[in-house]
Amino acid sequence: MNNFVIEIWDDEGNACIFYTVRWEDAQYSETDKFFIKYGDDNHKYHKEARELAYLISEVIGNRYGAIDDFIDRVKNKGHALPPKPKKSIHEIESLGVHFPLRLYCYRINNKCLILFNGGIKDERTDQQSKDISAKFYDLQSFVNRIEDALRDGILVYNGKLQRRH
């Protein structure tokens, strides 16, 4: 069985702390892999990756937190970013319903969000989209294991995620 660690991705936000997962033998976290790939200036969707990074770090991280308006794309046990467009929140109104990228996440609460990997959504469903199908199933596995650890008291949230010793 592959083991992974949960580590802080960004704890600088005033409204939300972000965590990510990294396979034990991997150099980069799953979230870093996403932004390294899609944020590269030569990638077709580098502009969209930067918009998503801004939405996560500035809008969710510093202004609103992981509230329902941002965590509304349910993907079985997890969620996907960006949220569906809403006229009431300017920062997500402009993203549009056809935003090509999805980044998977799992909300512990409004102040704690675990980010995973993602990719290009180019079909009606995530499972049909070649680029994100495997990452969708990874999301389900990660969330199952995280929920088990939280339920069993191995992982606790007291303002920060911590492994109980």
Secondary structure, 3 states (H helix, E strand, C coil): CCCEEEEEEECCCCCCEEEEEEECCCCCCHHHHHHHHHCCCCCCCHHHHHHHHHHHHHHHHHHHCCCCCCCCEEECCEEEECCCCCCCCHHHHCCCCCCCEEEEEEEEECCEEEEEEEEECCCCCCCCCCCCHHHHHHHHHHHHHHHHHHHCCCEEECCCEEECC
